[in-house]
Amino acid sequence: MLISNRALYKVSVHSKNSSRALAAALPNSAQKHQLTQNRNILGIAHAIDKRLYRMAKSVMPPISQTEQIALGSGTIGFDRDIFSGTPSLQHLVDTYQPKVSPEEQAFVDEKVDHLCSILNDHDVSMKKDFTKEAWDYMRNEKFFGMKIPKEWGGLGFSTHAVSLVLSKLATHCFDANATVAVPNSLGPGELLVRYGTPEQKEYFLPRLADGTLIPCFGLTGPHSGSDATSLHESDCVVESRNGELGVRASFKKRYITLAPIAGVVGLGLNLTDPNGLLGDKGAEGFSVALLERDHAGLRMGKRHMPLNAAFMNGTVEGEDVWIPMSMILGGQERCGFGWNMFVECLAEGRGVSLPAGSIGAARTVASAVGAYSRVRKQFRVPIAEFGGIQEALASAGSDGLITIAGGDLMNAIVDNHEAPMVISSVMKQNCTERGRRIVEKGMDIAAGSAICRGDNNYIGNAYMSLPIAITVEGANIMTRSFQIIGQGLTRCHPHMLDLITSLQAPKSEEKEATEKFVKQFYKIVGHGLSNFGGSITRGIRATAATKTRSKTAYRNGDKLLDYHEQQLLRLSANFALTADLCFTLGGSLKFEELLMGRLADALGAIYLGYATLHHYKRRRGIEGLEALTEHAMLRLEKEAQDALHTASDNFPGVLGPVASTVMKVGCFPLGNMTRPYKEPSDVLTKEVSKLMTTPSDIRNFFQEGVYMTPEGSSTVHQVSDLIRAVPICVEADQIAAKLRREKRQPTTEEAETIAQADALRDVLIQVDVFESMTTEESMDEYVRPALAGTEERLAVLDRKRFEQVA
């Protein structure tokens, strides 16, 4: 039916030319007969086109104004290439190179290190605040103004530099990471730079840059959750008071990071203008107001307690608050323009700041837990030699590489003046989830030392903080199950957006809309057929390459790149075909969240696979990087394969069985044989684990962004001490093994090395203990309730001790 319709459509396009040609060639009677036939065919074609258009329009729900803004905001680039089935690794390498200036690197090496040196992570978590010294240092050194241009007093740093700052802070204190992240991502600062009026810029930007005003952004309300677009209980009405235009607002905001100490809040409001006071300047809808802390009627100060985190988080509330129009971000002309602002700036918060925390966690676990597993012994053997530890470490290491590589590429994309909404969502959901898994592996390995809090604990606070990152700026479960694919399919598919636009046209424009719809419809069909063929041919070639590949082929860097790029091209074609098949669901796709979640998994694995190869091409030369990259790529390819396979088994909808069959034939033409991807071998897992637990370039790579105290420092810093102990402990173990083989006693020098390692081990496996846990417990007269009860029960007994004679 599709082919015949297409043929009719071609007839309709060429009917005028055909009619003229026939008129010149045929006798009058024959001309009239042929023209009548052409008109009939043309009429049938138009009727079929119109019926097809109306049928599609009937199942496509109207797109809200907010959705239209979201679809028109941000940029598309490499994400579109994946949806088209034609991504290019070379294009990524040629286009995106994460870089920092000498000034930015000096800030990371010096200013960030000094801030870490005056922060005690355990004290911060117990006191639930930083010292004034730390707050003043962050202000004075412009930690809150890294993204504000130098002309306004800021540092004017690149996105990659900000990411390096945030990830290094996360290796030492997650609360510092969160505190510095907000003003440099979704704070009002960047919005002011882009959209503020001259007066707003002149007043606010210098104060934000030097930390006089610490900013926050108030969007989420009690009934909003991940649906920030709803703006429940965030209403404002345009009014005129004493000749001045403004809005009267009532709002309840929660989960607002930095609100308890913020000097200015960017407030998301749903603006209405029932009396038409705006005229032709501005519009109704989402608008942003800038309110200083002492604004009449504004209430800020109350705190939430997100798990055990200490960063400031709380509520922003007010009833009937008068806000002059001069305090609307961008002025009256920007009323109703809030979503455009918000969506375009969201890419940095979601795609850069939150993954930076996971990057910091990855570096800490790989460096410190990797070291701990070599230092810590059980049954006289370093636990690094246990298979279960090796499996967990290798998994954490390859997830760490994936997260670092994804962050580097995302930073370079944003620094290339792009705002990719789909990739930023992939980064947020995928990297924060991997960060959580990395820390969980670290907790499993460090065991008792990881759960006992105190100065010696370097991972517990990260373990309690990462679930927070998973919930903010759109909970991961929601981001995965409909946002990534829902937005990606409409925004990144090469033909979908034009088709959707045609279906939103009013009835008065039906003729033009039908022509546009039919044109895009056949392009989608052609795109699907092309992906179907490409998916089959690439799948067979990729499977053959996998089946004939040596297990050690990855040691040749060129072969490593060629093989895995071939696999990613195959998976991209599989994904693009599946995306085309989603059109069989029509408007009901938005309710098929299980399918969209699986496709989000596949898209995330493909994007991060390209990011990992992009990283390898840039950092090639690090000894051992081939093994780590191979481990990461094998896992990503299996993730994508499993997600697509499960999707093909469960494709929903009336046409689900047909779509499922097409998908299985296209993606897995030879059945199980063309599902070749498996988890990394035990041999490779052990190799990666050894690289992470012995002196190596891979350990140096992970330690690049980790805060360490200076050599000889008296400050207790478990991460630094563990990292520095590894070479000594490895050398001592090698000496001990040599002595066993040679059956002799150690020399004086060998005995000193073994003694030094034993002493380090004894110190580094200790955990903190406390005389008391609370202020009340530390008081001299305090008796623990359980002990008081014991004394009361013993007091009434004749025999109070075992030694006492009965």
N, C-alpha and C positions, 0 to 999 in steps of 0.2 A: 504494500500500500504506500509506503514511504517513497519507493522508487517511482511509482506511477505518478504520485503527487509532484515529485520533483520534475518529472518529464513535463507534466502539465504546466508547471511553473515556468519552465524554460520556453514552452510554447507561448505563454502569455507575454514573456519578456520580448520575444522576437516576433510577435504577431504582426506588428505594423510593418516591419521590414518584409516579412513573408508575404503580406497582402499586396504590397506595392510590386514585389517581384512577380507575383502571380498575375496581377492586373496587366502587366506589360506582356506576359507570355501567352495568356489564354484568350479565346474568343469571348465576347460579351456574356453569353449565357453561361459558359464555363466559369468566367470570372465571378459572376454573381453567385453561382453554386459554391465555388471555393471560398469566397468571402463569407458566405453564410456559415459554412463549416468552421472557418477560423473563429468567427464570432461565437459560435456555439461552444467550441473548445475553450476559447478565452473565458466565456461566461462560466463554464464548469470549473475551470481553474480558479477563477476569482471566488466562486461559491465555496469551493473546497478550502481555499485559503482562509476565507472569512469564517467558515465553520470551525476550522482548526484553531484560528485565533480566539474565537469566542469560547471554545471549549477550554483552551489553556487559561483564558482570563477568568473563567468560572472557578477554576481550582486554585488560582493564585490569589492569596489574600492580599488586600491593599497594604502597601508599605507605609508605615507611619513616617511623620516628618523626622523624628529622631533617627529612624533607620535610614532614611534618605541622606541625612547629614553624615551618618557613620559611613555609608557606602561612598560618599563623595569626599571623605576626609582621608588624610594620610596618603601614602604612596604605595605603589606596587612595583616589584622588581623581580628578584630571584624567586619569590613565592609564586609569581605568575609563570615563571619558567617551569617550575615543578608541576603546576596544574596543567601546563601545556604538554608535559612529557618530554621537554627538551632542555633540561638544565645543562650548564657547562661549567666544569671545574676551572678551566682556563680563564673563562670570563670572570669568575670570582677572584682568582689570583691577580688578574690584570687590573681589576677595578677596586678591590678593597684591601687596604694595607693598614692595620692598626698601628698608629705611631704616637709617640709622645715627644715633646720638646725637651731640651735640657732643663729648662725652668720647671716643667711639670715633673720630670724625673727627680729633680732635687727636692721638690716638695714632698714627693712620696718617700724619698730616702731620709729626709731630715725632719720636716714638720710632722709627718705622720708618726715617725718613730718617737719623736718627743711627746706627742699627745699620748701615745700608747704607754710611754714610760711614766706618765703621771696618772694613769688609770689603773687601779687594781680591780680586775674584773669581779672578783669575789666580793669586795667591799661595795662595789656599785650595785651588785645584785641584792645584797643584804640591806643597804641603805636606800635603795630605790631612787638614787639620784647621783649625779656627778658632783665633785667638789666645785667650789666657786673658781678655784684655780683652773680646773679643766674647762669650765664654761668660758671663762675669760680668755683662755688660750685659743679655744675654737673661734671665738669672736675676733680676737686680735689678728689671728693668722688667716682670717677670711675663709674658714672651712664652710661657712654657710653661704658664701658668695662665689663658689668656684665656677659656676656657669654664667654669672653675671658679667657682661663685657667690661673690659678695663676702663672704657670711657665713663662708666658709671661707678667706678671704684672697686669692681670685682676682679677676679683673677683671669676670667676669660679662658678657662681651661677647655680642652677637648673632652668629648664624651669618654674616650678611652682613658684619659688621665683620671677623670672622676671615678670610673670603674676600678682603676688600680688603687685609688685611695680607699674606696669603700671595701674592696675585697681584703686589703691589708688590715684595715680596722677590724674586719670580721674575724681575722685570725687571732685577735687578741680580746676583743670586747664587742659582742654583737649589739649591745645597747648603743655604743658609739657609732657603729655602722648604721643603725636605724635612724639615729638622731641627725647624722650628717646627710643621710640619703634624701630625706624629705625636702629640705630647702633647695636641693640640687636636682630634683626631678619634677614632682608635681606641686611644688610650692608656687605661690603667686609670682615669684621672681621671673621665671621664664615666660609666664603669661604676660607680665608687664612689659618685658623686653619686646615681645612680639606685638602686643595689642594695646598697651596702655596709652593713655593720652599724654601729651608732653608734660602736663602738670603732674600727673600721676608718676611718671617716670622720674621726674626731677625730685619729687618728694620721697618716694619709696625706695627707689633702687639704691641710692647711696646708703640709706639706713639698713637695707637688707644686706648689702655687700659687707659692711663693717660689723654686722651683728647687733646693731642697736635695736633693730626689730627682728626677732626670730619669727618666721612665718609658719603657718599651717594652712591646710586646705580642707574646708568642711563640705563634704558631699553626702556621705552615707547617713541615712536615718534609720530609726528602729524598724521600719517596715520596708526598707529598701534592700538590705543585704547586698547580694551580687548584682541586683537589678538597680544600678545607680541611676538609670534613666528615668525611674519612676518619680523621683523627687517628692515622695510622700512627706507631708508635714514640713514643706519647705516653700511656702507660698508667699508671694508678694503682689501687691496691687498698686498700679500707678496712680498717684494722687498729686494734687497741687496744694501746697501750704504756703501761705503768705507770698504768693506769686512765684514760688520755687517748685519746680517739678522734681518728684522723687517717688519712692515706693514705701509702702507700709508692709513690713515683713514679719511673719511668724515662722519659727523654724525649730526643729529638734534634730541635732546631729550627734552621732556617737561614733566611736572607734577613730577619733580624729587624732592622729599622731602629732605631738608637740602642742596640742591645744592648751594643756595646763600652764605652759610657760610662754606661749606665743604672744608677740606684740601686735601682730596683724593676722587676720584670717581672710582667706579668699573663700567666699560663701556661695555655694551653688543654690540658686533659687529658681522657682517656676514663676515667671513673671506673666501677669495678665493685665490687660488694659481695657476694661469694660467700657470706659467713656471715651476711648479713642484719643487720649491726651498725647500719645506719642506722635500722632500725625504720620508723616512719611519718614520720620527718623527713628530707626529701630523697629523691633517687632516683639510680639509675645513669644514666650518660650524660655528655655534655660538661659539664665543670665548669671553673671558673677559679680558679687559686690565685694568691696575691700573695706573691712571694718577694723579699726584699731581697738586695742584691748579695752580702753576706757569709753568706748562708744556707748551712748545712753541706751540702756535696755539689753545690752549684750552680756551674756553670762558665760564665762569660761573659768576653769580652775579645778573642777571636780575631775578625779582620775578613775580610769579603769585599771584593772590589774591583769594584763594579758599574760596568763601563766606566771612564770617567775621573772618575766622581763622587767627591767627598770626604766626603759625609755618612756618618756611622757606620752600618755595617751588618755584622752578623755572626751568630754562632751562640749558642745557649743549650742546654746539655746537662747531664745528670745521670743517675746510676744509683742506684736504691734510696734516693732522697732522702726523708727523713721530713718530712711536712708536717702540722702540727697542724690540726685542723678549724677553729680560729679564723682560719687563714690562707686558707681557702676564701672567695672573694669572696661576701659575703652570708651566710656561715656555713653550718652544716649544712643549713639549710632550702633553700638555693640549690644544693645538690648536684644535678647533672643539669639545671640550669636555664641552662647556659651558652649554648646556641644562641639562646634567647629574648633574652638580653642582647646577644649578639654581633650577631644579625641586625638588631635595632632600632637599634643604634648604628652599624652598617655604612653606613647611608644617608648619614651625614655624611662619613665618610671617602671613600667612593666618589663621592658626588654633589657634594661641595663641595671638599674639599682637593685632590684630583687635578685636577679641572677648573681650579682656581685657578692651577695652574702653566701650563696652556695659555693662560689669559687673560693671564697675565704675558708669555708668549712672543708672543702676538698683539699686545699693545700695543707690545712692543719692536720687532717686525718692522715693523709699520705705521708707527711713529714714526721709528725709526732707519734701517731699510733704505729706507723711503720717502724719507727725507732724503738718504741716500747716493746714491740713484738720481738725485737732482737735483744733488748736488754733483759726482759722478763724471762725467767727460766721456770720450767715445770719438769719434774722428773729428770733434773740435771740437763735439760735440753732447752735452748731458746724456743719459745712458743712459735717463732717464725718458721720452724721446721715442721709444724703440725699441719696436716692437710686442710683441716677446717679453717685454720687461720689464713693459710695461703689463698684459699678460695675467696674468703671475705676480703682480704687485702687486694687481691687482683681485681675483684669487682669494684671496690671503692676506687682503685687507681684508674681503671678504664672509664668509670663514670666521672671521675675527676677530670681526666683529659677531655672527655666529651663536653663537660660543662665549661672548662676553660676555653676550649676551641670555639664553642658556640658563643661565648661572651666576647671573644676577640673579634669574631666576624660581625656580630651584632653591633659592637661599638664602632667598627669601621663603616658599617652601613649608615649608622646615624651621623657619623662625622662626614659622610658623603652627602649630607643634607637630605637624607631620606627619612621618612617616618612610616615604616612598614607595619601596619596594624596586625596583620596575620602572623608575621614572623615574631613580633614582640609578644603576642599571646602564646605562641609556641615556646618561646624562651622562658616566659614567666612560668607556665605550667610545667614544662618539661624539666627545666633546670632546678626549680625549687623542689620538685619531687625527687630528682636525682640527689640533690643536696641532702634531703631527709634520709634517703637510703644510705648515702655515704656516712652520715653521722651515726645512723643505726649500726652499720657495720663496725664503725670505730668503737661504739659503746660495747658491742658484743665482744670485741677483741680485748679492750682495756678492762672490761668486766668490773670488778670491785673498785679499782682505782678510778673508774669513770663515774660511779654513782655516789662516791663520798665527796661531798662538796668541801670547798676550801681553796686556799691559794694554790695547792698542787693540782687542782682539777682544771683541765684545759678544754674539756669537751662537754661537760654537763650543761652549761648555759646555752651552748649552741644547740644541743639536743632539745632543750626546752624552747628555743627561739625559732627554729626552722618551721615548726607547724604554724607559727604566726604568719610567716611569709607565704605559706600555702593558702591562707585564708584571705589575705588582703588583696585589694585591687582586683576583685573577682575571684571567688573561691575556685581552686583548681578543678574541682569536680564539675563546676558549671562551665569553666573555660574550656575544658576538654570535651564535654558532652554536647555543647552546641555552638559555642562562640567561634572556635577556630575554624570549623568547617562551614558553619552557617555564614560567617563573613567571608571565609576564603573562597567558597564556591561562587558566591555572587560577585566578589570583588576581584578575584584573581583568575577565574576562568576566562579565556580569551573572548568568549561570545556571550556569556550569561548576563552581564550587566545591561547590555543593549537590549537583549530579549526581555528582561524584566521591565526595563524602562518603557518598552512598547506596550506591555500589558497594563501599565498604570495610566495610559493615555485616556482622556475623557472620550465620550461617545462621538463628540463632534470631530474628533481627529482619527476616527476609526480607520478610514481608508489609508492614510499615511502610516498609521501604527501597524495595520495588517501587513503592508508591504515590508516594513522594517522587521516585524516579527518573523515573517516567512523567510526573509533573507537570513536572519540569524539562526532560525530553526534548522535550515539546511546546512549552515556552517557547522552547527553543533553535531548534526548527523555525520557530516564529513569528518569532523574532528574525532568523533567516536570511532568511525570505521578506521581512520588512520591509526589511532591509538590501539585498536584491536589488533590490527596487523603488526604494528610495531611491538606490541606486548608479546605476541606469540614468537616472532623472530628473535627478539632480544632475549626472551625467556629461554629459548632452546640454546642460543649461543652462550648465555651466561651459565646455564646448567652444565653445558659441555666443559666450559672453562673451569667450573668448580670441581667437576668429577675428575678432571685430569690434572689438577693442580697439586704440586708437591706441598707437604705440610711445612716445609721450611722456605717456601718461595718468598715469604714476606721479608726475608732477610735482605733481599735485593729491593732497594727502595723504588726503582722504576717499575719493577713487576708488581710491587705492592700497590702503587698508584694506579697502574693500568687495570689490574684485576678489580679493585674495589670501585673504580669509576664505572667500569662495565656493569657491575652488579647494581650500582645506584641508578644507572640509566635504565636498566631493566625494571627496577622497582618503581622508578618515576613513571614509566609507561604503564605499569600495572595500576598505579595510583590514579593517573590521568584517565584511564579507561573507567575505573570505578567511579570517579567523579562525574564522568559523562553519564554513567548508568543511573546516577542519583536523580537525573531529570525524569526518570520514570515515576518518581514519587510526587512530582509537582510540589504544591505548597505544603503537603504533609511532611516534607523532609524535616521541617523544623521540630516536629514531634518525635522523630526517630532518633532519639539521643544515643541509644546503644550503638547504632550504625555510625553516627557522627563521632562518637568517642573512639571507636576503632580506627576510623579514617584519620582522626587527629593523631593517634599513636603512630600510624604509618607516616603521615606527613612530618611529624616531629622527628622520627628516626631518619627519614631521608634528608631533611634539612641538616640535622646534626651530623649525619654521615658526611655530607659535603663540607661542613664546617671543620670536621676532624681531618679530612684530606687537605683542605685549605691550610690548616694549621701545620700539617706535616710538610707541605711544600715550602712553607715559610721558615720552619724551624729545623728542617732537615740537617743532620750533622750531629744531633744529640745522640750519643751512643745509647742504644736500647729503645729509642723512640719507635723503631719499626715494630718491635714486639708489643709495645703498649698500644700503638695505633692498630695493629692487627687484632688484638684482643677487643678493643673498642668497636672496630668495624664489624667483626663477626657478630657481636652482640646486637648492634644496631640493625644489621641486615636481618637477623632472626626476628627482632622485634617487628620490623616492617612486614616481613613475610607472615608471621603469625597473626598480626592484626588484619591483613588482607584476607588470609585464609578464613579466619573466623567471620569476617564480614561476608564472604562469599557463601558460607554455610547458613547465614542468618539474614540474607537480604530481605527486607520487608516490603510490604505493599502488594497490591493486586497483581502487579507484574513482577513481583519478587521472584517467583520460580524461574521466569524467563531471564531476568537480570542476573540471577545467581548462576544459571547455566552459562550465559555469555561471559560472566566474570571468571568462572572456573576455566572455561576453554581458553580465554584470553590470557589470564594470569598464570595458569598452571596447565598448559596444553597436554602435557604427558602425565598428569596426575601427580602422585607423590614424587615421581622422579624429578619433576620440575619445581619441587620445594626443597632445594638442596641445603639450605642454611641451617647450621647447627651451632650450639654453644662452643666456646673455645675449648680446645683439648686440655687435658690435665697437664701435659708437658708445657704448653704455652702459659697456662695459669701459674705453674711453679716458676717459670722463667720471669714472668712479670712480678710475682711476689718477691723473688730474690732481688730484683732490681730495686724494689721499694724498701728492702730491709738491710741492704749492704751499701757501702759507699759506691755511688754510681752517678752518672749524668742525669738519670731519671730522678734520683733523690734531689739533686741540685736543681733540676727543673721545677719540682714541686715546691722547693724551699724559696724560690725566687721572690715570691710576694708575702713571705711569712715574717711577722715582726719577731725580732730576736734582740735580747739585751746585749750590750757590749761585752766582749770577752773580759772576764774578771769581775763583772758586776756582782755586788752583794745582794741584789734584788732576787727574790725567789721567782723564777720563771721556768716552769717545768718544761715547756716546749723547747726553749733554748738548751736547757741541760740535757734533755733527751737527744736532741739532734747532735750535740757535740759529743755525746757518749758513744754513738754508734761506731766510729772508727776504732776506738779503744776496745770496746766489747768484741768486735769482730776479730781484731788482732789477738786478743786474749783467747778466744775460742779456737783460732787457728793454731796458736801455740799449744793449747791443751790437746788438740787432736794430734799434733805432731809428736807430743810427748807420749801419748798412748801408742802411737805407731812404733816409735823408737824405743819404747819401754825404758825411759830414763827420767831422771829428776831435772827440773828446770834450772837453767843458769840464773844467776842473780838478776840479770836484766829481765829475763822471761818471768821470773817470780814477781818482780816489781810490776810488770804489765798486768799479770793475772790479778795481783792484789789490788791494783788501781781499778780494774774492771769490777772486781767483786765489791769494792767499796762504793763505786758508782751505782751498781745494781742495788745495793742495800739502801742507798739514799733514795733512788728514783722509784722504787716500788712502794715507798711509804705513802700513806694517806693522812689527811688532816684529822686531828681530834680536838675537841673543845671541852673546856671545863663546864661551860654552860652554852645553851643555844639561844636564850632570850635574856632580855634585861631583867625580868623578874627572877629568872633562875639564877642570875649572878649575884643576887642579894644574899647577905650573910645569913639572914634568918629564914631563907627559903628552904622548904623541904618538899621534895617531889611528892605529889599526892599518893602515888603507889607506895612509896616508902613510909609515908605517914600511916597509911592503912596497915602496912605490915607491923609497924610498931604498936598500933592499937590492938591488933589481934594477938601479938605476942604478950602484951601486957596482962592479958587475962589468963594466960597459961602458967601452970606451975613450972613446967620444964621449958626454959626459953632457949637453950642451946643443946646441940647434940652431945657436946662434951660434958654437960651438966649431969651429975648422977641422978638416975631416976628415983 
